[in-house]
């Protein structure tokens, strides 16, 4: 199977994830080679190793950064607003380009876009690692997120056209294991690299470690990945991308910068204006649908109750996670004065609990109890958060890692019950021919929620920290103890916000299907809605 041969699949949609959920022709059929024959068989497994390594690199890069944020803040002399953009900027750029990245792969070739993405991701990682100031770091993270948006959507599509149907179950099981490993190893790897302070580089190795991995991915990807593209790919919607990105920037930028600038009038006007731009985006998408049937967002999907509710859950859940993980890191390392390694090790029980619960929810619980599993997950996370709030208030700055283990395990179990089956629940009412659009929108919405949550940290956390330090007086404000107490108070306050968001998620989940597979009526409704829009 020559890597120069292009494989045309039969995916009806071209968004990221389309080839992962729609029928595609086997790569062997297009090239005239049996899928398990000799060299071809070896090449496809090597191609799998390349794309999975790239996916792992992206997953680790998302989780590795949080643990190193206090070190970045000290080394670069960055404001907390700039530090928020180190994480929020990546999520925003990734979200804005995700659907377009998938379509570009379908149009110009998945291998080509994968190689462009991984090359750009590697270059951006080098720029992050050698950043001399906060502005350069934020700009490099934006570039890194944009390149991830080109690279990541190709992974599942390449897997689908490379492996025959009878092998995909095993392959996607391996992919799930990689996802879990990335979630667990990212914080630990970030803690170790920051703690070791290799060559006096402090936090920089968390980005520089991508360089050898990325270079190897480019070299091996060129050699072993087979080119493929969709025969009827949807057109690009660049105007839609610009509008939705502008709306998000107008909302998130004032949130992250407003506190430092004293909440100026332009910030409030900008946030209000984001709603106007969003309304313009919706109007344009309707026009785009009538014109050529290739909008960035298939608005007809929102006429299905389960899909609309699921997107709302994805968005708000992303907000909750964006708030929690950043605030948690700042609380442990700045508030409590813990080392990056201690903070990273403290999170191990949480990661393990998420992995265990995720496996149980999909394999055992959801088939039997359906939607109740996800709702139980939301309530379990609330219970863990309430326990954490109580412990943080009870033990104050003397709290130990082992005392955090119980609330973190409870939270992790709850999160695992949600994250694994949520995507399937959202897609359950979506017809096969629209599953690609729906999948891309689910992933995009989660990243948008995460970016919004990171922006809200200025309001729900730093606002409280500033108030506590101000009321403590100028002398106390400079004391380590006062700073720790202010961060502890801010942490508890932020957790109450997360509790409120999860309570909202619990209520919205009632609109999800009660049982897997009972969605024929909604699918018929969606078919009618799509036909009406066309």
KOLLUMMI-796476 format. One record per residue: x negated, y negated, z of N, C-alpha, C, O in turn. Coordinates in steps of 0.001 Angstrom, whole numbers, plus 500000, padded with zeros to 6 digits. Example, Ala and Ser with C-alpha at 12.3 -4.5 7.8 and 13.67 -1.06 7.14 Angstrom:
REM residues 2
486810505690507800487700504500507800486800503300507800485764503319508465487150502250507080486330501060507140487100499970507870486591498862508039
This chain:
REM residues 534
499136501192500000500000500000500000499107498767500000498483498465501017499034498085498938498161496913498852498792495730499541499995495495499424497989494998500247498509493825500945498864492713499989499486491728500388498484492850498740498827491809497761500214491998497184500734491103496517500821493150497431502180493393496924503194492696497812503125492806499036504117491995497222505164491327497997506364492235498094506811492794497093506893492385499305508075493213499535509287492313499661509289491393500479510317492559498867511552491791498962512528492558499833512827493720499556513032491915500896514024492589501725515407492149501305515568491317500412516402492717501961517788492415501587518504491648502669519729491707502771517744490919503487518358490149504564519283489097503987518939488403503031520443488989504571521416488019504082521218486648504678521770485665504183520428486572505747520143485284506362518638485094506386517887486057506231518190483856506578516755483606506554516251482925507801515135482404507803517012482910508833516555482313510071515663483287510808515654484475510484514888482804511823514060483713512574514913484781513212515947484485513812514494485998513088515260487101513635516194487724512632516779488769512915516360487117511456517294487671510493516887489063510074517719489969510026515631489241509774515181490557509338515158491544510480515057492752510264515252491042511683515267491944512826516652492483513103516801493420513888517668491916512478519028492354512780519856492643511540521033492981511657519273492518510359519981492842509138519237493923508388518061494182508647519947494566507437519331495674506719518254495158505790518440494143505120517117495859505746516028495513504845515555496758504153515681497858504690515001496600502945514447497746502244513079498055502791512347497149503190512722499333502817511431499750503345510312499240502457510449499158501236509182498892503106508027498437502353507561499514501393507085499219500296507699500758501808507240501846500957508072501961499696507547502346498651509361501636499765510217501728498588509807500704497543509813500989496345509449499500498009509077498457497073507728498726496427507502498353495276506826499374497167505490499581496636505318500932495981504297501197495346506331501802496135506247503115495544505377504059496325504916505064495783505132503755497624504253504583498444505032505152499607505821504431500217504849506378499928505519506992501070505045506344502346503846506116502510505979506031503284505619505269504452504589505944505329503835505249506010504519507242505346503588507890506241502349508398505548501601509177506140502101507994504330501019508578503562499696507901503834499547506691503662498724508718504269497315508374504358497007506964504795497340506554505907496360506215503898495868504884504192497000503929504552496848503085505435498156504064503855499288503182504123499731503297505567500056502298506209499744504528506080500176504749507454499239504053508429499687503438509396497948504148508177496984503494509070497109501981508986497020501285509998497315501475507776497383500029507589498565499421508345498439498358508951499692500089508305500864499482508952500734499461510469501237498543511116500064500460511047499860500430512494498846499364512881498953498755513946497873499141512029496930498049512279497629496697512127497362495763512883498534496601511135499319495368510978500175495121512218500314493987512676500751496210512757501551496082513977500705495547515127501149494675515874499497496062515269498612495600516334498319494110516194498244493391517191498152493646514952497843492235514716499004491343515123498812490376515860500223491662514645501359490778514934501757490850516412502200489853516982501602492018517031501913492117518458500900491347519293501263490744520304499648491359518887498643490573519592498956489084519498498798488347520472499401488645518322499780487242518156500981486889519031501011485825519650501977487789519080503137487553519945502723487498521405503212486661522164501820488389521798501315488399523167500582487094523480500731486538524567499795486613522528499056485372522717500007484199522948499759483353523807501090484152522181502072483082522356502753483185523719502901482181524415503169484396524105503850484576525383502952484194526549503390483517527479501699484628526501500766484299527565500532482796527619500435482218528701500440482162526450500159480731526425501279479915527043501037478841527593502506480418526956503631479723527583503537479813529100503759478823529797503207481006529617503226481221531066501909480885531746501872480674532958500828480832530976499510480626531575499286479174531994498484478891532884500010478251531337499731476833531525500205476321532885499508475539533531501381476758533319501941476222534558500982476321535732500842475375536506500324477462535865499475477690537026498254476778537019497665476529538071497861476272535835496679475416535725497021473930535732496119473098535645498303473577535833498712472180535737498066471290536806497592470208536463498024471693538090497360470826539069495891470574538737495385469474538957495208471583538212493810471405537826493681470412536669492762469593536654494596470483535704494593469523534594494812468106535113494141467162534698495755467983536018496095466659536554494897466020537258494650464823537107494159466816538024492984466288538727491839465984537761491212464929537853491568466896536844490409466770535960490563465620534973489606464890534714491756465456534426491985464424533413492490463108533999492593462106533290492804463112535289493390461919535882494729461593535266495085460427535102495475462641534923496747462451534210497878462144535179497871462588536327498841461382534700500056461155535474500914462412535424500738463264534554501838462514536364502716463675536354503629463676535131504039464737534662503949462489534614504738462423533397504000463049532221504586463782531424502701462750532121501900463342531051501801464850531218501842465593530237501672465302532460501571466735532724502873467441532349502855468565531846504003466774532597505274467360532180505300467576530669505837468574530188504721466640529926504718466748528472503793467841527962503955468313526837502825468250528778501967469369528384502813470629528200502559471429527301503810470797529051504689471962528941505930471656528105506309472453527246506558470520528347507790470181527617507512469941526140508336470290525295506358469347525814506030469080524418505906470358523608506358470422522464505295471372524200505166472662523522506552473253523257506852473684522144507397473265524304508737473847524162509556473091523124510282473704522340509445471761523111510222470954522172509779471194520732510615471372519846508469471198520498507967471436519141508311472846518672508654473050517508508219473801519562508552475183519233510026475297518861510376475914517855510887474696519683512330474757519428512695474080518116513497474603517343512101472905517866512456472133516673512071472853515386512753472706514372510985473629515411510505474251514183510839475708514021510487476303513002511511476314514995511690477768515003512518478270513821512097479187513116513680477682513603514545478139512507513899477842511155513926478677510250513317476648511023512652476295509772511459477205509510511202477568508362510729477579510557509602478493510393510047479828509828509373480396508969511184480338510307511712481586509780512103481469508312511844482378507523512723480354507945513131480171506551511924480008505628511930480516504507510901479312506085509692479163505280509060480523504999508559480764503900509084481408505991508562482749505785509355483522504760508783484242503942510665483381504796511523484071503837511314483542502418511404484293501447511031482231502309510877481615500989509481481862500414509341482284499266508463481600501211507085481614500706506288482856501098505148483025500664506872483713501904506180484936502298505856484948503779505270484002504306506249486052504461506040486141505912504555486221506264504104485602507228503795486993505469502354487095505736501687485729505622500885485351506476502017484994504571501408483676504361501706482742505527500806482082506045502963482688505937503327481787507038502753482262508368502388481451509219502675483573508543502059484099509762500603483670509850500143483236510907499883483789508750498465483422508748498278481921508942497363481494509646499145481115508317499080479665508537499360479351510001498676478529510610500378480016510564500749479760511946499658480142512925499325479362513818499091481344512769498078481789513729496786480982513581496083480755514566496468480545512348495304479676512150495514478340512842494638477861513563496687477735512618496981476461513264497049476578514772496605475681515489497609477691515265497702477916516705496303478006517323496061477484518412495394478668516621494024478803517115493305477459517136492617477131518102493468476681516060492860475347516007493424474456517113492677473749517788494743474492517294495372473688518345494888474110519727494718473267520608494665475415519923494140475898521204492758475326521478492443474950522607491927475261520423490589474670520579490704473190520940489971472698521798491625472485520284491819471060520582492292470867522025491860469935522703493178471749522490493617471683523890492444471912524833492267471178525806491644472933524542490538473287525416489476472214525515488816472084526546489299471425524430488266470389524429488845468988524612488140467998524418490128468896524985490772467590525154490053466767526216489757467255527307489779465506525877489045464630526796489964463728527601489518463087528553491244463667527237492172462800527951493580463378527836493818464264527015494514462888528651495883463440528642496572463301527290497317464190526876496326462187526601497003461965525319496604463015524291497449463531523560495305463329524240494834464351523306495410465718523660495778466490522774495487466013524947496030467305525371497500467436524999497922468480524502498274466397525232499703466443524891499885466590523384500700467395522932499124465811522597499224465922521149498847467309520641499471467838519722497813467891521255497379469234520849498418470279521220498604471257520496499096470077522342500154471021522735501351470923521800501990471932521503501658469718521335502731469567520348502384470326519068503228471016518495501129470188518628500684470919517449500728472419517683501116473178516795500339472844518862500348474268519192501768474827519151501988475926518643502726474080519681504121474525519634504650474605518217505381475534517875504279473616517372504723473623515981504146474819515229504837475433514416502889475151515497502268476299514834502871477621515332503017478572514563503215477669516612503897478863517133505236479059516447505671480191516236505899477942516092507185478031515400507035478600513995507989479156513452505854478469513399505597479107512102505217480572512267505574481408511437504497480880513330503939482222513531504947483213514104505103484314513576505621482835515164506441483780515922507610484364515123507847485568515217508364483558514329509497484155513607509098485243512620509925486075512248507852485245512198507429486236511207507178487610511835507172488620511131506973487652513141506538488894513786507561490015513588507223491078513068508821489776514007509840490813513869510162491099512407510463492237512047510100490067511562510378490277510144509314491173509512509635492063508724508055490938509858506967491774509330507111493210509817506903494153509054507467493373511083507667494720511622508771495438510842508648496622510525509842494715510539510996495332509897510714495799508478511189496856508062509946495020507741509673495427506369508487496376506277508228496937505212507768496562507368506592497425507361506921498841507812506272499798507388507939498978508681508255500286509247509629500771508780510569499979508710509755502050508461511050502623508082511990502656509282511555502564510430513264502786509005514291502673510037514087503660511183514311503309512341513666504893510881513561505901511946512420505629512909512349506258513965511521504704512572510410504375513472510612503063514220509865502752515148511620502298513817511737500962514391512101500976515870511685500088516614512870501969516308513221502049517719511978502145518585511857501447519591511059503006518193509815503157518942508983501871518889508401501454519890508939501255517713508138500051517540508693498902518371507939498177519020510022498736518351510599497648519137510505497921520633510471496985521433510462499205521021510193499528522417508805499073522821508611498549523918507835499272521932506478498795522175506454497272522255505745496691523078507243496633521384507297495170521397507860494656522727507371493671523280508899495342523232509455494954524525508441495084525644508396494250526549507624496134525586506584496312526602505562495188526535505077494727527568505230494743525320504287493634525156504863492351525747504155491579526394506155492138525517506821490956526083506730490978527608506397489968528228507026492123528205506946492241529651505535492038530166505329491377531184504554492610529462503161492464529870502719491012529796501983490537530660503171490301528755502818488892528626503377488054529754502705487159530268504621488346530142505250487593531230504538487821532560504409486900533366504075489052532785503421489382534053501983488889534077501528488344535084501259489078532968499821488802532967499490487321532784498417486881533195500390486545532175500102485135531923499730484351533167498648483765533210500593484318534193500244483562535400498984484081536084498176483293536575498811485404536120497620485956536762496357485586535994495351485200536590496413485705534674495255485360533862494928483875534005493761483497534107495963483038534010495743481608534200495119481305535553494228480461535656495584481991536590495036481784537930493566482192537992492737481481538560493257483344537403491875483835537446490939482918536670489876482550537170491326482546535451490453481703534637490235480333535279489139479777535208491281479794535904491145478494536562490310478619537832489453477776538100490555479658538607489839479864539866488348480117539629487505479613540372488029480893538601486627481225538327485826480013537849484607479971538016486511479018537250485838477800536795484623478147535919483503477710536186484871478935534879483793479427534024483005478274533401483584477390532769481689478288533582480785477279533038481191475864533428480868474900532734481905475748534550482350474443535001483465473842534165483701472634534213484157474687533394485200474203532483486569474094533147487512473605532525486697474536534390487948474473535154489097475114534376489067476325534157490118474345533947491323474886533324491151475198531837491984475897531261490107474703531215489980474774529756489931476201529191490435476415528089489353477181529884489345478547529323490722479146529076490834480101528307491785478616529703493111479182529441493524478957527987494342479702527447492956477925527355493199477689525929492094478295525061492366478859524002490869478174525511489740478635524700489737480143524524489149480653523570490387480868525433490455482327525304491216482736524043491061483857523559492038481826523508492785482125522277491897482153521038492271482742520024490725481523521110489910481385519909489456482727519333489714482987518158488788483596520110488392484883519520489584485743519111489525486459518111490664485671519885491857486450519550492474485950518248492848486744517385492577484637518114493162484062516910492325484316515672492866484632514612491017484183515793490137484426514647490248485880514194490327486158512998490256486805515154490414488220514811491755488461514138491848489245513194492803487782514626494133487935514039494181487469512591494826488103511754493502486365512290493471485852510919492754486837509997493253487168508921491575487303510427490775488208509597491511489522509351491613489974508211492022490130510411492692491422510281494061491283509609494490492181508884494744490164509848496037489937509224495927489839507709496757490385506983494904489145507238494689489039505790494467490414505167494857490650504023493850491309505906493476492618505369494615493633505431494779494426504505495401493622506502496311494734506750497799494407506630498605495318506440498185493140506735499618492815506657500057492758505202499378492166504362501195493377504908501770493360503560502692492151503412503494491854504297502566491466502291503405490299502047504853490714501812505109491762501218505793489907502268507219490157502046507957488834502065507506487870502684509087488789501389509924487596501410511361488008501108511613489109500619512299487110501406513715487399501156514092487005499729513668485954499247514884487835499050515265487498497671516227486322497576516250485625496562517021486091498620518007485004498600517894484189499881518842484104500662516748483603500084516515482827501305517323481533501289517529480929500236517776481118502466518485479851502578517516478696502344516312478823502568518052477585501896517229476401501658516842475753502986517465475984504022515800474941502919515371474208504110516351473080504407517001472540503512516437472741505692517275471616506126516385470676506935516497470592508158515510469977506238514543469115506920515208467906507568514768467437508618516261467407506945516985466280507552517594466716508879517555465971509858518160467928508913518704468447510165517640468581511234517886468263512398516452469052510853515348469174511814514986467814512385514802467674513594514885466812511523514519465458511973515572464909512933515228464323513960516845465095512608517916464549513443517949465210514821518035464517515835517881466540514867517968467212516158516713466953516989516798466850518213515553466848516343514323466534517073514377465128517639513974464895518779514881464179516834515007462802517302515941462713518505515654462011519474517070463437518434518022463424519551517369463947520830517552463375521904516608465036520710515949465600521888514872464671522434514755464504523648514090464068521553513054463137522002513671461927522706513163461468523728514753461427522158515408460264522763515969460579524134516147459676524951516252461849524401516751462251525707515617462597526672515612462141527815514658463403526212513640463958527112512529462955527420512059462900528556512096462157526434510996461227526685511328460215527787510511460023528688512501459557527750512816458638528854512925459348530210512617458758531245513362460614530203513440461345531468512064461544532091511895461395533301511076461883531253509746462151531787508965460876532093508135460864533002509221459814531352508457458573531540509191457534532369508573456609532895510517457680532490511306456644533145510898456371534575510844455213534990510610457412535336510232457250536747508973456406536887508916455507537726507971456690536072506703455964536168506845454501535749506119453633536234507790454237534841507970452881534319509068452108535047509395450983534668509627452704536079510670452026536836512031452067536184512840451160536383512298453093535416513570453302534727514025452038533986515018451415534362513284451663532919513629450453532159514933450620531377515423451734531186515478449500530934516747449497530205516640450294528914517574451008528548515500450179528212515372450881526942515501452390527108515962453088526205515088452884528272515196454315528524516646454766528595517012455796528029517464453997529288518890454331529390519568454225528022520390455067527659519214453182527269519792453025525937519367454168525018520144454641524189518129454595525183517609455684524358518356456988524648518733457716523730518564457270525932519280458495526297520724458452525811521252459463525348521369457287525913522731457159525401522754457300523879523671457895523314521734456743523228521651456831521780521436458247521275521785458562520138520861459104522117520646460492521703521965461196521397522024462066520528523020460815522113524335461407521851524861460982520484525500461770519787524587459720520099525009459227518788524267459981517686524865460386516689522963460164517876522170460895516878522640462344516787522707462912515697522968462942517940523459464312517942524779464428517185525002465392516453525654463437517368526914463421516619526647463297515116527333463922514307525644462485514747525264462368513351524718463674512802524937464006511637524010464410513638523486465718513245524628466682512929524586467395511926525641466701513783526786467592513564527493467237512260527852468118511479527689465935512031528351465503510798527530465901509571528082466343508564526232465745509662525374466101508523525402467610508282525412468055507135525415468392509352525441469848509189526732470305508516526713471241507716527828469669508826529088470002508141528972469704506638529403470494505797528389468561506330528206468192504914527242469157504233527464469545503086526197469541504914525203470463504354525830471838504078525507472492503087526714472253504958527402473528504772528259473508503519528258474469502750528989472423503306529838472317502111529008472187500843529409472663499781527854471544500955527038471263499783526333472503499249526473472828498070525575473206500101524808474349499592524806475561500519524098476533500258525589475518501597525708476684502469524446477051503226524281478208503613523535476082503453522303476397504169521986475355505240520920474739505214522918475156506188522647474203507261521614474764508234521373475971508269521015473887509013520097474339510058520860475148511103520363476158511600522062474701511430522913475371512408524246475706511756524910474827511207524639476976511814525937477413511294526996477057512332527218477807513283527653475902512146528587475388513146529792476296513340530388476301514417530162477061512327531317477948512450531129478991513537532107479508514077529904479301513858529643480275514922530240479827516256530631480659517075530309478523516470530782478013517750532300478157517914532841477858518979532984478616516858534412478873517002534682480215517684535816480512518059533651481003517837533773482259518582533479481975520051532401481489520394534437482278520907534316481935522317533076482531522964532370481848523706532808483799522687531670484456523336530345483851522892529418483725523692530252483472521604529003482883521124528798481489521707527709481161522178529847480673521675529733479324522225529372479373523710528532478603524176530013480283524452529708480417525879528286480919526073527575480461526968527874481861525234526531482402525358525462481364525090524437481339525771525687480507524105524740479430523825524679478461525013523604477981525374525833478179525612525852477315526793525058477948527934524331477261528651525206479274528097524451479972529134522952479906528830522153479648529730522561480136527567521150480078527193520565478704527483519462478594528018521307477655527127520822476301527326520637475984528809519580475507529222521672476253529606521599475922531024520619476826531771519976476389532725520503478080531342519535478972531971518107478489531683517230478560532545517891477996530452516591477408530129516294476196530992515156476004531421517311475370531254517148474212532138516725474666533537515799474110534127517418475684534058517112476181535402515680476696535497514972476401536460515256477463534499513902478019534534512854476932534345511793476975534967513153475947533478512217474849533282511976474070534562510839473709534865513031473809535315512886473113536591512116473962537591511147473496538190512546475210537773511990476038538847510496476283538708509744476060539656510056476738537541508670477178537421507668476032537564506607476220538158507983474852537033507070473727537196507038473246538648505967473018539209508215473093539247508294472623540629507631473624541580506943473232542523507838474889541330507261475947542170505735475866542172505105475964543225505145475687540986503694475574540881503173474357541636502197474460542380503811473214541453503378471990542129503528472113543640502683471626544391504588472754544082504834472963545517503724473797546145503207473445547205503354474902545498502343475784546082500948475162546050500214475235547036500581474553544929499194474113544793498934472712545330497875472460545906499875471807545153499674470441545651500317470271547025499705469721547941501558470748547161502239470609548445501601471433549553501330470919550638501360472717549280500802473609550293499285473695550224498653474219551142498696473191549152497247473188549028496644474539548705495473474780549000497426475426548104496922476763547788496059476727546532496209475846545685495162477689546427494327477827545242495162478387544089496211478986544327494711478199542837495436478795541704495578480311541834496617480866541475494550480981542341494604482439542463495655482863543480496405483809543242495711482173544599496722482522545599498127482275545057499034483077545277498299481168544352499612480879543765499984481932542727501131482374542666499006482332541908499285483347540893499648484684541493500570485349541022498927485087542534499210486372543188500556486342543908501233487366544007500940485181544404502232485061545082503383485379544136504423485884544559503193485080542851504256485314541876504344486731541350505260487044540590503405487610541737503410488984541216504699489733541566505272490368540681505186489689542824506440490395543133507606489937542261508453490744541877507647488654541954508706488121541098508646488761539710509661489225539191507444488784539111507293489332537756507648490812537706508303491267536768507221491556538707507522492993538759509030493210538880509593494075538209509677492424539733511124492562539929511887492263538638512863492943538320511442491245537895512091490925536622511990492104535661512974492474535021510797492693535560510586493803534629511443495011534996512050495631534123511493495344536275512268496504536731513758496302536463514423497183535919514271495143536847515704494876536681516088494777535209517183495189534825515199494238534387515498494123532958515669495503532325516587495720531534514782496429532676514901497783532144516171498481532593516832499146531795516516498335533867517724498978534396518990498379533792519949499095533506518987497073533603520211496415533132520597496887531740521768497158531475519612496985530849519901497371529466520220498861529356521151499248528649519457499688530046519587501126529871520727501744530675521382502672530199520971501250531870521925501897532776523170501064533102524289501576533088522962499788533391524035499015534016525012498384533022526226498519533176524486497694532002525365496996531055526308497943530325527486497614530186525848499116529846526792500021529188527965500432530075529042500761529578527752500413531374528812500833532295529637499667532834530859499766532951528962498560533163529669497457533842529823496195532991530549495281533380529158496130531847529323495004530936528939493667531534527892493526532165529813492678531321529549491296531708529253491128533196528521490215533579529808491991534031529607491866535475528137491949535868527733491398536892527336492636535055525907492737535350525247491361535268524469490982536143525568490617534203524991489281534053525461488344535162524678487552535688526748488439535514527259487580536585526641487944537932526356487072538754526439489238538146525752489670539363524340489121539391523839488732540446523690489088538218522348488519538140522318487060538549521418486636539273523305486278538087523365484862538449523556484688539951522898483852540571524466485483540543524698485387541989523484485867542786523185485326543850522787486881542272521593487374542958520496486312542943519802486116543941520342485628541808519366484541541757519730483429542738518856482862543394521012483125542832521455482110543802521101482542545219520625481732546015521329483814545540520998484322546872519506484181547154519111483771548245518678484524546164517238484381546334516827482931546532515967482635547362517435482027545776517125480605545914517530480066547282516782479309547901518714480455547755519162480005549079518230480516550173517924479797551125517785481752550033516830482306550997515507481546550942514890481292551976515078481189549744513836480433549574513961479043550200513044478573550874515101478390549971515336477068550571515272477155552089514667476307552746515903478192552639515902478351554097514491478576554630514100477975555631513730479433553968512375479720554430511470478490554318510672478216555215511601477751553207510783476556553026511062475527554112510149474859554596512346475404554495512690474496555582512295475023556940511883474253557808512414476337557143512117476955558449510627476943558761510236476621559883509790477289557783508356477418558048507540476216557605506376476088557986508123475343556815507425474126556417506108474406555709506026475296554862505086473648556057503783473783555409503004474989555910501919475279555406503548475694556900502866476884557441503364478174556787502996479265557224504171478069555777504711479261555126503588480064554464502624479494553952503724481395554482502715482280553906503250482956552640504455482984552390502321483497551854502706484170550618503645485335550884504617485523550153503367486124551925504194487303552182505610486908552575506548487676552365505775485706553149507123485261553501507926484863552262509157484872552280507219484517551191507909484185549945508297485424549149509103485333548223507739486572549493507940487771548683509414488153548569509887488459547474510145488139549683511545488578549660512402487695548760513080488230547883512410486352548929513240485548548014512801485664546561513640485608545662511501485825546312511032485955544938511475487273544313511822487316543132511464488353545102511938489641544592513431489570544292513881490071543261514194488960545175515637488829544958515900487998543703516733488365542874515190486884543566515344486054542365514943486814541105515620486732540080513830487559541191513364488312540031514353489372539594514570489568538398514959490063540563515970491064540223517150490407539513517665490941538530517571489260540007518683488547539376518346488097537970519157488227537052517147487566537806516738487100536486516652488259535496517051488120534340516134489401535944516042490566535072517406491050534608517545491527533481518408490934535458519759491345535086520373490423534025521333490796533351519811489221533886520348488260532918519580488285531604520176488407530534518256488169531684517481487894530470517540489022529454517615488767528252517506490280529924517453491389528972518755491569528184518692491689526961519924491594528817521156491847528048521840490598527495522831490713526774521330489402527818522050488189527436522140488012525924523204487681525400521035488230525226521050488031523774522071488927523092522804488482522209522121490194523503523081491120522907524511490685523200525389490804522345524743490179524412526083489713524770526498488520523912527655488415523505525545487616523639525854486446522822526133486850521381527013486280520735525392487829520874525526488250519477526679489220519243527023489512518098527272489718520316528246490802520173529455490421519334530049491287518692529835489149519322530983488731518532530634488165517172531496487626516478529369488285516789528897487691515540528831488747514442528238489805514652529428488488513271529332489451512169527890489652511740527041488779511920527632490814511172526278491181510771525640490140509848524458489822509981526425489619508922525849488713507941525440487364508528524723486600507883525893487066509752525525485799510392524619486007511600524333485062512336524168487243511806523356487526512987521999486837512937521435486505513980521467486619511730520193485925511626520294484483512092519470484020512881521306483771511604521536482394512040521748482333513549521214481457514230522541483282514061522837483291515493521589483562516316521377482924517348520750484511515871519529484837516610518586483649516673518027483340517726518413482981515528517543481814515510518052480724516430517265480060517105519369480534516462519944479490517299519816479821518783519620478924519603519926481106519133519762481521520531518360481185521024518194480582522084517358481576520251515976481306520652515694479810520727515025479338521646516213479075519753516002477632519726516650476958520927516058476076521549517869477379521249518600476776522362517894477005523689517839476107524529517353478206523881516646478490525125515426477587525278515160477080526368514682477384524186513512476504524246513920475056524500513238474334525228515029474637523902515522473279524141515909473089525603515615472057526207516572474098526163516941474030527568515715473942528464515702473195529442514690474707528126513464474680528901512823473294528864512380472777529890512779472695527663512215471353527528513024470337528333512455469457528979514349470460528294515203469548529054514987469728530556514924468746531296514873470978531009514624471226532423513310470619532888513232470044533973512267470752532054510977470162532401511076468645532490510436468024533338511884468049531605512086466615531677512832466191532933512544465140533506513789467005533361514585466679534547513799466770535848514257466286536883512613467389535803511785467472537015511498466080537574511392465913538789511370465082536703511142463711537164512267463228538065512037462473539010513487463669537766514652463208538520514861464040539775515033463488540862514849465366539637515255466235540745514110466545541696514359467046542792512873466270541323511732466586542186510900465349542517510760464989543686510350464698541497509455463582541762510180462384542355509583461607543100511464462225542032512227461153542656512274461300544167512129460319544896512477462535544643512496462804546080511106462624546680510967462051547761510069463114545980508693462972546472508350461499546655507786461117547681508682460673545676508389459240545768509107458602546954508519457804547685510375458955547141511142458393548251510551458784549595510452457951550496510154460057549738509597460521551007508274459826551315508024459437552456507432459671550303506146459002550514506338457524550820505606456953551629507322456906550175507577455482550410508093455239551815507666454291552474509003456078552283509568455887553628508563456266554708508711455871555864507529457040554329506510457425555305505502456337555573504690456463556490505531455239554776504607454140554995503347454306554166503018455409553732502652453211553953501470453217553097500376454109553658499725454846552916500172454041554974499108454846555559499431456333555485498577457146555132500669456682555819501076458085555803501101458631554383500848459813554152501412457750553436501515458212552058500190458747551541500162459593550646499084458250552108497792458736551659497339459967552403496303460534552053498050460402553398497653461554554194498051462839553505499085462919552842497196463860553679497470465149553064498762465741553610499562466304552862498962465610554922500159466175555537501422465542555019502411466234554776501407464222554844502591463528554332502878463939552898504034464122552516501825464082552109502010464511550723502610465913550670503532466176549898502076466813551501502595468174551546504052468204551950504850468930551357504408467416552964505797467381553427506714466828552348507831467313552169506241465806551623507053465229550556507281466243549438508386466344548905506239466994549081506389468006548043507287469149548507508039469708547708507218469497549775508087470546550306509546470107550259510422470894549898509810468848550623511182468327550551511671468288549103512807468659548809510786467828548193511156467780546794511452469164546237512357469330545419510688470155546681510897471528546242512275472032546660512996472612545849512639471815547912513946472267548381515069471550547637516069472167547269514905470261547417515926469501546695516092470025545273517216470180544794514971470300544594515044470809543225515727472175543179516467472474542242515472473007544202516101474329544219517617474228544354518336475068543813518113473226545058519558473041545141520138472736543759521238473181543433519402471983542954519837471728541582519895473019540777520834473244540013518892473857540952518875475134540231520045476002540671520654476688539850520363475976541965521529476712542473522802476224541783523641477027541377522941474911541653524135474349541017524222474780539548525304475104539059523096474784538854523084475203537450523483476673537320524252477029536427522966477524538202523301478948538155524770479195538503525392480107537958525317478396539397526743478517539694527579478192538460528588478843538190527144477174537714527820476831536464527690477977535456528652478318534768526508478560535377526289479688534470527216480849534810527776481480533913527381481133536089528266482219536538529684482010536012530320482951535537530172480783536097531532480486535639531632480626534120532584481221533614530664480086533398530696480140531930530633481582531441531180481896530384529979482459532187529840483852531780531173484585531676531237485645531053532233484053532264533545484680532128534020484677530668534897485457530298533432483791529834533811483745528424533054484765527586533361484935526406532067485452528173531355486505527451532217487754527374533117487925528196531966488635526403532754489871526302532655490702527576531577490829528157533766491261528006533775492050529238533022493360529082532410493837530038533057493948527891532408495235527642531686495203526302532169494563525368530550495868526180529868495938524881530748496625523847531403497629524127530746496061522652531433496723521546532877496324521354533471496677520334533478495591522306534889495232522191535031493830521604535496492914522281534630493664520344534542492319519797535132492189518398534895491182517731535895493176517935536379493147516561537292491955516311537279491382515221538074491583517296538997490465517109538232489164516929538574488340516080537199488989517734536403487770517608535665487733516274535509486665515682535214488883515801534527488912514522535477488500513403535089487785512480536712488952513492537692488553512493537941487048512548538070486393511514538009486501513775538191485064513929537043484297513287537250483278512628535822484807513494534668484122512933534672484180511414534330483201510750535057485320510866535122485445509410536079484406508823535805483796507790537215484221509513538178483230509054537591481825509142537769481002508245536881481568510254536303480239510464535269479928509399535249478829508844534410480897509114533373480691508100533999480487506732533570479616505975535024481294506405535703481157505116536332479777504976536313479174503903536901479278506103537510477962506059536508476856505809536793475904505083535319476978506416534289475960506245533706475964504844533329474921504311533634477172504245533070477251502910534027476617501902533733476582500708
